[in-house]
Amino acid sequence: MNWCSTTPRAPRRRRLDRCQRDLADPSLHHLSIAAIAARWGFARPADFSRAFRRATGMSPGEYRRAHRGRGEPSP
């Protein structure tokens, strides 16, 4: 078993990864950042923004602008 997948932070990291993917997905551009955060379990936008910035070095909005069109379309 991979140690990373068993740490308490692993589920949160996976949720942040999914948020990153969705923020870059042009087919989800109509969704607000708060809606994307909420769909992956981040109930409070401020908490999501802090966690996202810690993980990526940029705000969710900055990330979305920088990666627009680079994500994988949602099924």
All heavy atoms as a GROMACS GRO file, in nm:
protein
  603
    1MET      N    1   0.084  -0.118   0.000
    1MET     CA    2   0.000   0.000   0.000
    1MET      C    3   0.088   0.124   0.000
    1MET      O    4   0.187   0.130   0.070
    1MET     CB    5  -0.090  -0.002   0.123
    1MET     CG    6  -0.190   0.110   0.122
    1MET     SD    7  -0.300   0.111   0.265
    1MET     CE    8  -0.405  -0.026   0.225
    2ASN      N    9   0.053   0.222  -0.078
    2ASN     CA   10   0.127   0.347  -0.088
    2ASN      C   11   0.102   0.432   0.036
    2ASN      O   12  -0.011   0.459   0.072
    2ASN     CB   13   0.082   0.420  -0.214
    2ASN     CG   14   0.159   0.546  -0.239
    2ASN    OD1   15   0.219   0.604  -0.149
    2ASN    ND2   16   0.156   0.589  -0.363
    3TRP      N   17   0.208   0.477   0.100
    3TRP     CA   18   0.197   0.558   0.221
    3TRP      C   19   0.116   0.685   0.196
    3TRP      O   20   0.033   0.725   0.275
    3TRP     CB   21   0.335   0.592   0.276
    3TRP     CG   22   0.330   0.696   0.382
    3TRP    CD1   23   0.368   0.825   0.371
    3TRP    CD2   24   0.282   0.681   0.516
    3TRP    NE1   25   0.347   0.891   0.488
    3TRP    CE2   26   0.293   0.805   0.580
    3TRP    CE3   27   0.228   0.575   0.588
    3TRP    CZ2   28   0.255   0.826   0.711
    3TRP    CZ3   29   0.189   0.597   0.720
    3TRP    CH2   30   0.204   0.720   0.780
    4CYS      N   31   0.137   0.749   0.083
    4CYS     CA   32   0.067   0.873   0.053
    4CYS      C   33  -0.085   0.855   0.054
    4CYS      O   34  -0.156   0.944   0.096
    4CYS     CB   35   0.110   0.929  -0.082
    4CYS     SG   36   0.272   1.000  -0.080
    5SER      N   37  -0.131   0.744   0.007
    5SER     CA   38  -0.276   0.725  -0.002
    5SER      C   39  -0.338   0.692   0.133
    5SER      O   40  -0.460   0.692   0.145
    5SER     CB   41  -0.309   0.614  -0.102
    5SER     OG   42  -0.259   0.492  -0.055
    6THR      N   43  -0.256   0.668   0.235
    6THR     CA   44  -0.312   0.634   0.365
    6THR      C   45  -0.304   0.749   0.464
    6THR      O   46  -0.356   0.739   0.574
    6THR     CB   47  -0.240   0.512   0.426
    6THR    OG1   48  -0.103   0.544   0.444
    6THR    CG2   49  -0.256   0.390   0.337
    7THR      N   50  -0.241   0.859   0.427
    7THR     CA   51  -0.232   0.972   0.518
    7THR      C   52  -0.365   1.047   0.520
    7THR      O   53  -0.439   1.046   0.420
    7THR     CB   54  -0.119   1.068   0.479
    7THR    OG1   55  -0.151   1.125   0.353
    7THR    CG2   56   0.015   1.000   0.476
    8PRO      N   57  -0.396   1.114   0.629
    8PRO     CA   58  -0.522   1.189   0.636
    8PRO      C   59  -0.534   1.299   0.530
    8PRO      O   60  -0.644   1.337   0.493
    8PRO     CB   61  -0.521   1.250   0.776
    8PRO     CG   62  -0.423   1.172   0.853
    8PRO     CD   63  -0.323   1.118   0.755
    9ARG      N   64  -0.424   1.348   0.480
    9ARG     CA   65  -0.428   1.455   0.381
    9ARG      C   66  -0.457   1.406   0.240
    9ARG      O   67  -0.492   1.484   0.152
    9ARG     CB   68  -0.296   1.532   0.383
    9ARG     CG   69  -0.277   1.608   0.510
    9ARG     CD   70  -0.155   1.695   0.503
    9ARG     NE   71  -0.142   1.765   0.629
    9ARG     CZ   72  -0.030   1.783   0.692
    9ARG    NH1   73   0.082   1.737   0.642
    9ARG    NH2   74  -0.025   1.849   0.806
   10ALA      N   75  -0.443   1.278   0.216
   10ALA     CA   76  -0.461   1.225   0.081
   10ALA      C   77  -0.601   1.252   0.025
   10ALA      O   78  -0.612   1.295  -0.090
   10ALA     CB   79  -0.428   1.077   0.076
   11PRO      N   80  -0.708   1.230   0.098
   11PRO     CA   81  -0.841   1.258   0.041
   11PRO      C   82  -0.859   1.406   0.007
   11PRO      O   83  -0.915   1.439  -0.099
   11PRO     CB   84  -0.938   1.216   0.151
   11PRO     CG   85  -0.863   1.116   0.231
   11PRO     CD   86  -0.719   1.162   0.228
   12ARG      N   87  -0.810   1.495   0.091
   12ARG     CA   88  -0.821   1.637   0.062
   12ARG      C   89  -0.740   1.673  -0.062
   12ARG      O   90  -0.784   1.750  -0.146
   12ARG     CB   91  -0.774   1.719   0.182
   12ARG     CG   92  -0.794   1.866   0.161
   12ARG     CD   93  -0.756   1.945   0.282
   12ARG     NE   94  -0.812   2.077   0.268
   12ARG     CZ   95  -0.839   2.158   0.365
   12ARG    NH1   96  -0.817   2.121   0.488
   12ARG    NH2   97  -0.888   2.277   0.343
   13ARG      N   98  -0.622   1.613  -0.076
   13ARG     CA   99  -0.538   1.640  -0.193
   13ARG      C  100  -0.608   1.592  -0.320
   13ARG      O  101  -0.605   1.659  -0.423
   13ARG     CB  102  -0.402   1.569  -0.176
   13ARG     CG  103  -0.306   1.594  -0.289
   13ARG     CD  104  -0.270   1.740  -0.299
   13ARG     NE  105  -0.284   1.782  -0.437
   13ARG     CZ  106  -0.247   1.900  -0.483
   13ARG    NH1  107  -0.194   1.989  -0.404
   13ARG    NH2  108  -0.264   1.931  -0.608
   14ARG      N  109  -0.674   1.476  -0.313
   14ARG     CA  110  -0.748   1.425  -0.429
   14ARG      C  111  -0.862   1.520  -0.465
   14ARG      O  112  -0.887   1.546  -0.584
   14ARG     CB  113  -0.801   1.285  -0.403
   14ARG     CG  114  -0.694   1.178  -0.417
   14ARG     CD  115  -0.754   1.039  -0.420
   14ARG     NE  116  -0.827   1.006  -0.299
   14ARG     CZ  117  -0.775   0.951  -0.191
   14ARG    NH1  118  -0.646   0.921  -0.188
   14ARG    NH2  119  -0.848   0.923  -0.086
   15ARG      N  120  -0.931   1.572  -0.364
   15ARG     CA  121  -1.040   1.667  -0.392
   15ARG      C  122  -0.985   1.795  -0.454
   15ARG      O  123  -1.045   1.849  -0.548
   15ARG     CB  124  -1.119   1.699  -0.264
   15ARG     CG  125  -1.199   1.579  -0.215
   15ARG     CD  126  -1.289   1.612  -0.099
   15ARG     NE  127  -1.212   1.656   0.016
   15ARG     CZ  128  -1.247   1.758   0.095
   15ARG    NH1  129  -1.358   1.824   0.074
   15ARG    NH2  130  -1.173   1.792   0.197
   16LEU      N  131  -0.871   1.843  -0.406
   16LEU     CA  132  -0.808   1.961  -0.466
   16LEU      C  133  -0.767   1.933  -0.611
   16LEU      O  134  -0.783   2.019  -0.698
   16LEU     CB  135  -0.688   2.007  -0.384
   16LEU     CG  136  -0.721   2.080  -0.254
   16LEU    CD1  137  -0.596   2.092  -0.168
   16LEU    CD2  138  -0.782   2.216  -0.282
   17ASP      N  139  -0.715   1.814  -0.636
   17ASP     CA  140  -0.678   1.776  -0.773
   17ASP      C  141  -0.800   1.779  -0.864
   17ASP      O  142  -0.792   1.823  -0.979
   17ASP     CB  143  -0.616   1.636  -0.776
   17ASP     CG  144  -0.477   1.631  -0.715
   17ASP    OD1  145  -0.414   1.738  -0.695
   17ASP    OD2  146  -0.431   1.519  -0.686
   18ARG      N  147  -0.911   1.731  -0.815
   18ARG     CA  148  -1.034   1.730  -0.896
   18ARG      C  149  -1.084   1.872  -0.920
   18ARG      O  150  -1.134   1.903  -1.029
   18ARG     CB  151  -1.139   1.643  -0.830
   18ARG     CG  152  -1.099   1.496  -0.839
   18ARG     CD  153  -1.194   1.405  -0.768
   18ARG     NE  154  -1.149   1.268  -0.787
   18ARG     CZ  155  -1.129   1.183  -0.688
   18ARG    NH1  156  -1.149   1.220  -0.562
   18ARG    NH2  157  -1.088   1.061  -0.712
   19CYS      N  158  -1.068   1.958  -0.820
   19CYS     CA  159  -1.105   2.098  -0.839
   19CYS      C  160  -1.016   2.162  -0.945
   19CYS      O  161  -1.066   2.236  -1.032
   19CYS     CB  162  -1.093   2.175  -0.708
   19CYS     SG  163  -1.220   2.136  -0.587
   20GLN      N  164  -0.886   2.133  -0.942
   20GLN     CA  165  -0.794   2.185  -1.043
   20GLN      C  166  -0.838   2.143  -1.182
   20GLN      O  167  -0.844   2.224  -1.275
   20GLN     CB  168  -0.652   2.135  -1.018
   20GLN     CG  169  -0.580   2.205  -0.907
   20GLN     CD  170  -0.441   2.151  -0.890
   20GLN    OE1  171  -0.419   2.057  -0.814
   20GLN    NE2  172  -0.347   2.209  -0.960
   21ARG      N  173  -0.870   2.016  -1.196
   21ARG     CA  174  -0.915   1.963  -1.326
   21ARG      C  175  -1.040   2.037  -1.373
   21ARG      O  176  -1.049   2.079  -1.488
   21ARG     CB  177  -0.941   1.814  -1.314
   21ARG     CG  178  -0.984   1.750  -1.446
   21ARG     CD  179  -1.045   1.614  -1.426
   21ARG     NE  180  -1.169   1.628  -1.350
   21ARG     CZ  181  -1.220   1.534  -1.272
   21ARG    NH1  182  -1.160   1.418  -1.259
   21ARG    NH2  183  -1.333   1.554  -1.208
   22ASP      N  184  -1.136   2.052  -1.282
   22ASP     CA  185  -1.262   2.118  -1.320
   22ASP      C  186  -1.243   2.266  -1.351
   22ASP      O  187  -1.308   2.319  -1.440
   22ASP     CB  188  -1.366   2.101  -1.209
   22ASP     CG  189  -1.422   1.960  -1.203
   22ASP    OD1  190  -1.382   1.874  -1.285
   22ASP    OD2  191  -1.506   1.934  -1.114
   23LEU      N  192  -1.154   2.333  -1.279
   23LEU     CA  193  -1.130   2.475  -1.305
   23LEU      C  194  -1.068   2.496  -1.444
   23LEU      O  195  -1.090   2.599  -1.506
   23LEU     CB  196  -1.039   2.535  -1.198
   23LEU     CG  197  -1.105   2.556  -1.062
   23LEU    CD1  198  -1.000   2.589  -0.957
   23LEU    CD2  199  -1.212   2.664  -1.068
   24ALA      N  200  -0.994   2.399  -1.493
   24ALA     CA  201  -0.932   2.408  -1.625
   24ALA      C  202  -1.022   2.357  -1.737
   24ALA      O  203  -0.991   2.376  -1.854
   24ALA     CB  204  -0.800   2.332  -1.626
   25ASP      N  205  -1.132   2.295  -1.703
   25ASP     CA  206  -1.222   2.233  -1.801
   25ASP      C  207  -1.312   2.339  -1.866
   25ASP      O  208  -1.395   2.398  -1.799
   25ASP     CB  209  -1.307   2.127  -1.731
   25ASP     CG  210  -1.394   2.047  -1.825
   25ASP    OD1  211  -1.422   2.094  -1.938
   25ASP    OD2  212  -1.434   1.937  -1.787
   26PRO      N  213  -1.296   2.364  -1.996
   26PRO     CA  214  -1.378   2.467  -2.060
   26PRO      C  215  -1.528   2.437  -2.057
   26PRO      O  216  -1.609   2.528  -2.058
   26PRO     CB  217  -1.325   2.472  -2.204
   26PRO     CG  218  -1.240   2.352  -2.222
   26PRO     CD  219  -1.203   2.300  -2.087
   27SER      N  220  -1.565   2.311  -2.049
   27SER     CA  221  -1.708   2.279  -2.045
   27SER      C  222  -1.771   2.312  -1.910
   27SER      O  223  -1.893   2.312  -1.898
   27SER     CB  224  -1.731   2.132  -2.080
   27SER     OG  225  -1.688   2.048  -1.975
   28LEU      N  226  -1.689   2.343  -1.809
   28LEU     CA  227  -1.741   2.378  -1.677
   28LEU      C  228  -1.722   2.526  -1.646
   28LEU      O  229  -1.740   2.570  -1.532
   28LEU     CB  230  -1.672   2.293  -1.569
   28LEU     CG  231  -1.693   2.143  -1.581
   28LEU    CD1  232  -1.616   2.069  -1.473
   28LEU    CD2  233  -1.841   2.109  -1.575
   29HIS      N  234  -1.687   2.604  -1.747
   29HIS     CA  235  -1.661   2.747  -1.726
   29HIS      C  236  -1.784   2.820  -1.674
   29HIS      O  237  -1.770   2.922  -1.606
   29HIS     CB  238  -1.610   2.812  -1.856
   29HIS     CG  239  -1.570   2.953  -1.836
   29HIS    ND1  240  -1.461   2.990  -1.762
   29HIS    CD2  241  -1.627   3.068  -1.879
   29HIS    CE1  242  -1.452   3.122  -1.760
   29HIS    NE2  243  -1.550   3.171  -1.831
   30HIS      N  244  -1.902   2.768  -1.702
   30HIS     CA  245  -2.025   2.832  -1.655
   30HIS      C  246  -2.044   2.818  -1.504
   30HIS      O  247  -2.123   2.890  -1.444
   30HIS     CB  248  -2.146   2.775  -1.729
   30HIS     CG  249  -2.171   2.631  -1.698
   30HIS    ND1  250  -2.093   2.529  -1.752
   30HIS    CD2  251  -2.260   2.571  -1.616
   30HIS    CE1  252  -2.137   2.413  -1.705
   30HIS    NE2  253  -2.238   2.436  -1.623
   31LEU      N  254  -1.973   2.724  -1.441
   31LEU     CA  255  -1.984   2.705  -1.296
   31LEU      C  256  -1.892   2.803  -1.223
   31LEU      O  257  -1.778   2.826  -1.265
   31LEU     CB  258  -1.943   2.563  -1.257
   31LEU     CG  259  -2.033   2.450  -1.303
   31LEU    CD1  260  -1.973   2.316  -1.261
   31LEU    CD2  261  -2.173   2.466  -1.246
   32SER      N  262  -1.941   2.857  -1.113
   32SER     CA  263  -1.857   2.945  -1.033
   32SER      C  264  -1.750   2.863  -0.962
   32SER      O  265  -1.762   2.740  -0.948
   32SER     CB  266  -1.942   3.018  -0.929
   32SER     OG  267  -1.989   2.926  -0.831
   33ILE      N  268  -1.648   2.931  -0.916
   33ILE     CA  269  -1.543   2.864  -0.840
   33ILE      C  270  -1.603   2.802  -0.715
   33ILE      O  271  -1.570   2.689  -0.678
   33ILE     CB  272  -1.429   2.962  -0.808
   33ILE    CG1  273  -1.356   2.998  -0.938
   33ILE    CG2  274  -1.333   2.904  -0.705
   33ILE    CD1  275  -1.257   3.112  -0.927
   34ALA      N  276  -1.693   2.873  -0.648
   34ALA     CA  277  -1.757   2.821  -0.527
   34ALA      C  278  -1.836   2.694  -0.558
   34ALA      O  279  -1.838   2.600  -0.478
   34ALA     CB  280  -1.847   2.926  -0.464
   35ALA      N  281  -1.903   2.690  -0.673
   35ALA     CA  282  -1.981   2.571  -0.710
   35ALA      C  283  -1.889   2.452  -0.735
   35ALA      O  284  -1.920   2.339  -0.696
   35ALA     CB  285  -2.065   2.600  -0.835
   36ILE      N  286  -1.776   2.476  -0.801
   36ILE     CA  287  -1.681   2.367  -0.823
   36ILE      C  288  -1.626   2.318  -0.690
   36ILE      O  289  -1.616   2.197  -0.666
   36ILE     CB  290  -1.568   2.413  -0.918
   36ILE    CG1  291  -1.626   2.425  -1.060
   36ILE    CG2  292  -1.450   2.316  -0.916
   36ILE    CD1  293  -1.532   2.488  -1.160
   37ALA      N  294  -1.591   2.410  -0.602
   37ALA     CA  295  -1.540   2.372  -0.470
   37ALA      C  296  -1.645   2.289  -0.395
   37ALA      O  297  -1.613   2.185  -0.336
   37ALA     CB  298  -1.502   2.496  -0.390
   38ALA      N  299  -1.769   2.334  -0.398
   38ALA     CA  300  -1.876   2.265  -0.326
   38ALA      C  301  -1.900   2.125  -0.381
   38ALA      O  302  -1.926   2.032  -0.304
   38ALA     CB  303  -2.004   2.347  -0.330
   39ARG      N  304  -1.890   2.109  -0.513
   39ARG     CA  305  -1.917   1.977  -0.570
   39ARG      C  306  -1.812   1.875  -0.527
   39ARG      O  307  -1.835   1.755  -0.534
   39ARG     CB  308  -1.934   1.984  -0.722
   39ARG     CG  309  -1.808   1.997  -0.801
   39ARG     CD  310  -1.835   2.023  -0.948
   39ARG     NE  311  -1.875   1.901  -1.014
   39ARG     CZ  312  -1.872   1.882  -1.143
   39ARG    NH1  313  -1.832   1.980  -1.222
   39ARG    NH2  314  -1.906   1.768  -1.196
   40TRP      N  315  -1.695   1.922  -0.480
   40TRP     CA  316  -1.590   1.832  -0.431
   40TRP      C  317  -1.575   1.840  -0.280
   40TRP      O  318  -1.473   1.800  -0.224
   40TRP     CB  319  -1.458   1.860  -0.503
   40TRP     CG  320  -1.468   1.822  -0.647
   40TRP    CD1  321  -1.468   1.904  -0.755
   40TRP    CD2  322  -1.485   1.690  -0.698
   40TRP    NE1  323  -1.484   1.831  -0.870
   40TRP    CE2  324  -1.494   1.698  -0.838
   40TRP    CE3  325  -1.493   1.562  -0.638
   40TRP    CZ2  326  -1.510   1.586  -0.920
   40TRP    CZ3  327  -1.509   1.452  -0.721
   40TRP    CH2  328  -1.518   1.466  -0.859
   41GLY      N  329  -1.677   1.891  -0.212
   41GLY     CA  330  -1.682   1.881  -0.066
   41GLY      C  331  -1.624   1.997   0.013
   41GLY      O  332  -1.610   1.988   0.134
   42PHE      N  333  -1.594   2.108  -0.054
   42PHE     CA  334  -1.546   2.226   0.019
   42PHE      C  335  -1.665   2.317   0.042
   42PHE      O  336  -1.707   2.388  -0.048
   42PHE     CB  337  -1.437   2.298  -0.061
   42PHE     CG  338  -1.310   2.219  -0.073
   42PHE    CD1  339  -1.286   2.139  -0.183
   42PHE    CD2  340  -1.214   2.225   0.026
   42PHE    CE1  341  -1.168   2.067  -0.196
   42PHE    CE2  342  -1.096   2.152   0.016
   42PHE     CZ  343  -1.073   2.073  -0.095
   43ALA      N  344  -1.719   2.315   0.162
   43ALA     CA  345  -1.842   2.388   0.193
   43ALA      C  346  -1.820   2.539   0.205
   43ALA      O  347  -1.910   2.617   0.176
   43ALA     CB  348  -1.904   2.335   0.322
   44ARG      N  349  -1.701   2.580   0.247
   44ARG     CA  350  -1.674   2.722   0.267
   44ARG      C  351  -1.572   2.771   0.165
   44ARG      O  352  -1.457   2.725   0.164
   44ARG     CB  353  -1.626   2.747   0.410
   44ARG     CG  354  -1.737   2.713   0.511
   44ARG     CD  355  -1.708   2.768   0.649
   44ARG     NE  356  -1.588   2.711   0.707
   44ARG     CZ  357  -1.586   2.623   0.805
   44ARG    NH1  358  -1.698   2.580   0.857
   44ARG    NH2  359  -1.472   2.578   0.854
   45PRO      N  360  -1.613   2.864   0.080
   45PRO     CA  361  -1.523   2.914  -0.025
   45PRO      C  362  -1.389   2.966   0.028
   45PRO      O  363  -1.285   2.944  -0.034
   45PRO     CB  364  -1.602   3.026  -0.093
   45PRO     CG  365  -1.745   2.987  -0.071
   45PRO     CD  366  -1.747   2.923   0.067
   46ALA      N  367  -1.389   3.034   0.141
   46ALA     CA  368  -1.264   3.088   0.196
   46ALA      C  369  -1.167   2.975   0.233
   46ALA      O  370  -1.046   2.985   0.208
   46ALA     CB  371  -1.291   3.177   0.316
   47ASP      N  372  -1.220   2.869   0.294
   47ASP     CA  373  -1.135   2.755   0.329
   47ASP      C  374  -1.079   2.689   0.203
   47ASP      O  375  -0.962   2.651   0.198
   47ASP     CB  376  -1.214   2.650   0.409
   47ASP     CG  377  -1.252   2.700   0.547
   47ASP    OD1  378  -1.193   2.799   0.595
   47ASP    OD2  379  -1.342   2.640   0.607
   48PHE      N  380  -1.164   2.677   0.100
   48PHE     CA  381  -1.118   2.621  -0.026
   48PHE      C  382  -1.008   2.706  -0.087
   48PHE      O  383  -0.904   2.654  -0.129
   48PHE     CB  384  -1.234   2.607  -0.125
   48PHE     CG  385  -1.188   2.577  -0.264
   48PHE    CD1  386  -1.129   2.456  -0.295
   48PHE    CD2  387  -1.201   2.671  -0.365
   48PHE    CE1  388  -1.084   2.428  -0.423
   48PHE    CE2  389  -1.157   2.645  -0.494
   48PHE     CZ  390  -1.098   2.523  -0.522
   49SER      N  391  -1.028   2.837  -0.090
   49SER     CA  392  -0.929   2.925  -0.150
   49SER      C  393  -0.794   2.916  -0.080
   49SER      O  394  -0.690   2.911  -0.145
   49SER     CB  395  -0.978   3.070  -0.147
   49SER     OG  396  -1.083   3.087  -0.238
   50ARG      N  397  -0.796   2.911   0.052
   50ARG     CA  398  -0.670   2.898   0.128
   50ARG      C  399  -0.601   2.765   0.097
   50ARG      O  400  -0.480   2.760   0.073
   50ARG     CB  401  -0.696   2.912   0.278
   50ARG     CG  402  -0.705   3.056   0.324
   50ARG     CD  403  -0.706   3.066   0.476
   50ARG     NE  404  -0.824   3.006   0.536
   50ARG     CZ  405  -0.940   3.067   0.550
   50ARG    NH1  406  -0.956   3.191   0.508
   50ARG    NH2  407  -1.042   3.006   0.606
   51ALA      N  408  -0.678   2.657   0.098
   51ALA     CA  409  -0.620   2.525   0.071
   51ALA      C  410  -0.568   2.518  -0.072
   51ALA      O  411  -0.460   2.462  -0.096
   51ALA     CB  412  -0.725   2.416   0.094
   52PHE      N  413  -0.642   2.576  -0.165
   52PHE     CA  414  -0.601   2.573  -0.305
   52PHE      C  415  -0.472   2.651  -0.324
   52PHE      O  416  -0.380   2.606  -0.391
   52PHE     CB  417  -0.714   2.630  -0.393
   52PHE     CG  418  -0.693   2.604  -0.539
   52PHE    CD1  419  -0.745   2.490  -0.597
   52PHE    CD2  420  -0.621   2.692  -0.618
   52PHE    CE1  421  -0.726   2.464  -0.733
   52PHE    CE2  422  -0.602   2.667  -0.753
   52PHE     CZ  423  -0.654   2.554  -0.810
   53ARG      N  424  -0.465   2.770  -0.264
   53ARG     CA  425  -0.345   2.852  -0.277
   53ARG      C  426  -0.224   2.783  -0.215
   53ARG      O  427  -0.114   2.785  -0.271
   53ARG     CB  428  -0.364   2.989  -0.214
   53ARG     CG  429  -0.244   3.082  -0.237
   53ARG     CD  430  -0.263   3.218  -0.176
   53ARG     NE  431  -0.364   3.298  -0.240
   53ARG     CZ  432  -0.344   3.372  -0.349
   53ARG    NH1  433  -0.226   3.373  -0.406
   53ARG    NH2  434  -0.441   3.444  -0.399
   54ARG      N  435  -0.245   2.718  -0.102
   54ARG     CA  436  -0.136   2.643  -0.037
   54ARG      C  437  -0.086   2.530  -0.127
   54ARG      O  438   0.034   2.505  -0.137
   54ARG     CB  439  -0.185   2.586   0.096
   54ARG     CG  440  -0.105   2.628   0.215
   54ARG     CD  441  -0.146   2.566   0.347
   54ARG     NE  442  -0.278   2.510   0.362
   54ARG     CZ  443  -0.384   2.575   0.409
   54ARG    NH1  444  -0.374   2.701   0.446
   54ARG    NH2  445  -0.499   2.514   0.420
   55ALA      N  446  -0.178   2.464  -0.195
   55ALA     CA  447  -0.143   2.348  -0.278
   55ALA      C  448  -0.082   2.388  -0.412
   55ALA      O  449   0.003   2.316  -0.465
   55ALA     CB  450  -0.266   2.261  -0.301
   56THR      N  451  -0.127   2.501  -0.470
   56THR     CA  452  -0.087   2.534  -0.607
   56THR      C  453  -0.001   2.660  -0.619
   56THR      O  454   0.060   2.682  -0.723
   56THR     CB  455  -0.211   2.555  -0.697
   56THR    OG1  456  -0.283   2.670  -0.649
   56THR    CG2  457  -0.300   2.433  -0.698
   57GLY      N  458  -0.003   2.743  -0.516
   57GLY     CA  459   0.071   2.869  -0.523
   57GLY      C  460  -0.004   2.981  -0.592
   57GLY      O  461   0.050   3.089  -0.613
   58MET      N  462  -0.131   2.956  -0.627
   58MET     CA  463  -0.212   3.061  -0.687
   58MET      C  464  -0.357   3.045  -0.642
   58MET      O  465  -0.396   2.939  -0.596
   58MET     CB  466  -0.201   3.061  -0.840
   58MET     CG  467  -0.239   2.932  -0.908
   58MET     SD  468  -0.230   2.935  -1.090
   58MET     CE  469  -0.061   2.970  -1.120
   59SER      N  470  -0.433   3.153  -0.655
   59SER     CA  471  -0.574   3.147  -0.618
   59SER      C  472  -0.650   3.063  -0.720
   59SER      O  473  -0.603   3.044  -0.833
   59SER     CB  474  -0.633   3.288  -0.613
   59SER     OG  475  -0.651   3.338  -0.744
   60PRO      N  476  -0.770   3.016  -0.685
   60PRO     CA  477  -0.849   2.941  -0.782
   60PRO      C  478  -0.878   3.022  -0.909
   60PRO      O  479  -0.874   2.968  -1.020
   60PRO     CB  480  -0.977   2.907  -0.707
   60PRO     CG  481  -0.938   2.908  -0.564
   60PRO     CD  482  -0.833   3.015  -0.552
   61GLY      N  483  -0.905   3.151  -0.894
   61GLY     CA  484  -0.932   3.235  -1.010
   61GLY      C  485  -0.810   3.250  -1.099
   61GLY      O  486  -0.820   3.245  -1.222
   62GLU      N  487  -0.693   3.269  -1.038
   62GLU     CA  488  -0.569   3.278  -1.115
   62GLU      C  489  -0.544   3.148  -1.190
   62GLU      O  490  -0.506   3.149  -1.308
   62GLU     CB  491  -0.451   3.309  -1.023
   62GLU     CG  492  -0.454   3.447  -0.962
   62GLU     CD  493  -0.355   3.464  -0.849
   62GLU    OE1  494  -0.312   3.362  -0.787
   62GLU    OE2  495  -0.320   3.579  -0.821
   63TYR      N  496  -0.566   3.038  -1.120
   63TYR     CA  497  -0.545   2.906  -1.182
   63TYR      C  498  -0.639   2.888  -1.301
   63TYR      O  499  -0.597   2.843  -1.408
   63TYR     CB  500  -0.567   2.796  -1.079
   63TYR     CG  501  -0.538   2.659  -1.134
   63TYR    CD1  502  -0.411   2.605  -1.126
   63TYR    CD2  503  -0.637   2.584  -1.196
   63TYR    CE1  504  -0.382   2.480  -1.178
   63TYR    CE2  505  -0.609   2.459  -1.248
   63TYR     CZ  506  -0.482   2.408  -1.239
   63TYR     OH  507  -0.454   2.285  -1.292
   64ARG      N  508  -0.764   2.924  -1.282
   64ARG     CA  509  -0.863   2.908  -1.390
   64ARG      C  510  -0.823   2.989  -1.512
   64ARG      O  511  -0.827   2.940  -1.625
   64ARG     CB  512  -1.001   2.950  -1.340
   64ARG     CG  513  -1.110   2.930  -1.442
   64ARG     CD  514  -1.245   2.964  -1.388
   64ARG     NE  515  -1.327   2.844  -1.392
   64ARG     CZ  516  -1.453   2.839  -1.358
   64ARG    NH1  517  -1.514   2.946  -1.311
   64ARG    NH2  518  -1.520   2.727  -1.365
   65ARG      N  519  -0.781   3.114  -1.490
   65ARG     CA  520  -0.740   3.198  -1.603
   65ARG      C  521  -0.615   3.143  -1.671
   65ARG      O  522  -0.605   3.143  -1.794
   65ARG     CB  523  -0.718   3.341  -1.556
   65ARG     CG  524  -0.847   3.417  -1.530
   65ARG     CD  525  -0.822   3.563  -1.500
   65ARG     NE  526  -0.747   3.585  -1.377
   65ARG     CZ  527  -0.799   3.585  -1.254
   65ARG    NH1  528  -0.929   3.564  -1.239
   65ARG    NH2  529  -0.724   3.606  -1.149
   66ALA      N  530  -0.520   3.097  -1.592
   66ALA     CA  531  -0.393   3.048  -1.648
   66ALA      C  532  -0.408   2.915  -1.721
   66ALA      O  533  -0.330   2.886  -1.811
   66ALA     CB  534  -0.290   3.032  -1.536
   67HIS      N  535  -0.507   2.834  -1.682
   67HIS     CA  536  -0.521   2.700  -1.738
   67HIS      C  537  -0.647   2.682  -1.823
   67HIS      O  538  -0.683   2.571  -1.857
   67HIS     CB  539  -0.519   2.596  -1.626
   67HIS     CG  540  -0.387   2.590  -1.558
   67HIS    ND1  541  -0.356   2.673  -1.454
   67HIS    CD2  542  -0.278   2.516  -1.582
   67HIS    CE1  543  -0.233   2.648  -1.413
   67HIS    NE2  544  -0.184   2.553  -1.490
   68ARG      N  545  -0.712   2.790  -1.854
   68ARG     CA  546  -0.835   2.781  -1.932
   68ARG      C  547  -0.811   2.706  -2.061
   68ARG      O  548  -0.719   2.733  -2.136
   68ARG     CB  549  -0.887   2.922  -1.964
   68ARG     CG  550  -1.022   2.918  -2.033
   68ARG     CD  551  -1.082   3.054  -2.046
   68ARG     NE  552  -1.118   3.100  -1.912
   68ARG     CZ  553  -1.121   3.228  -1.877
   68ARG    NH1  554  -1.088   3.321  -1.963
   68ARG    NH2  555  -1.156   3.262  -1.757
   69GLY      N  556  -0.892   2.602  -2.081
   69GLY     CA  557  -0.883   2.525  -2.205
   69GLY      C  558  -0.782   2.412  -2.203
   69GLY      O  559  -0.770   2.339  -2.299
   70ARG      N  560  -0.710   2.395  -2.092
   70ARG     CA  561  -0.610   2.288  -2.085
   70ARG      C  562  -0.662   2.164  -2.015
   70ARG      O  563  -0.593   2.063  -2.011
   70ARG     CB  564  -0.486   2.338  -2.011
   70ARG     CG  565  -0.415   2.447  -2.083
   70ARG     CD  566  -0.286   2.478  -2.013
   70ARG     NE  567  -0.238   2.608  -2.055
   70ARG     CZ  568  -0.143   2.673  -1.996
   70ARG    NH1  569  -0.084   2.624  -1.891
   70ARG    NH2  570  -0.104   2.790  -2.042
   71GLY      N  571  -0.779   2.173  -1.954
   71GLY     CA  572  -0.832   2.060  -1.880
   71GLY      C  573  -0.898   1.958  -1.971
   71GLY      O  574  -0.919   1.981  -2.088
   72GLU      N  575  -0.929   1.846  -1.912
   72GLU     CA  576  -1.000   1.741  -1.985
   72GLU      C  577  -1.150   1.769  -1.975
   72GLU      O  578  -1.200   1.796  -1.867
   72GLU     CB  579  -0.972   1.606  -1.919
   72GLU     CG  580  -0.826   1.574  -1.910
   72GLU     CD  581  -0.782   1.479  -2.017
   72GLU    OE1  582  -0.868   1.407  -2.069
   72GLU    OE2  583  -0.664   1.479  -2.048
   73PRO      N  584  -1.223   1.765  -2.083
   73PRO     CA  585  -1.368   1.786  -2.076
   73PRO      C  586  -1.432   1.680  -1.987
   73PRO      O  587  -1.390   1.565  -1.985
   73PRO     CB  588  -1.414   1.772  -2.220
   73PRO     CG  589  -1.292   1.781  -2.304
   73PRO     CD  590  -1.176   1.741  -2.216
   74SER      N  591  -1.534   1.723  -1.916
   74SER     CA  592  -1.608   1.629  -1.832
   74SER      C  593  -1.695   1.539  -1.919
   74SER      O  594  -1.741   1.581  -2.024
   74SER     CB  595  -1.698   1.705  -1.734
   74SER     OG  596  -1.619   1.773  -1.641
   75PRO      N  597  -1.716   1.417  -1.874
   75PRO     CA  598  -1.801   1.325  -1.954
   75PRO      C  599  -1.945   1.369  -1.955
   75PRO      O  600  -1.993   1.436  -1.875
   75PRO     CB  601  -1.786   1.191  -1.883
   75PRO     CG  602  -1.716   1.215  -1.756
   75PRO     CD  603  -1.662   1.355  -1.759
   0.00000   0.00000   0.00000
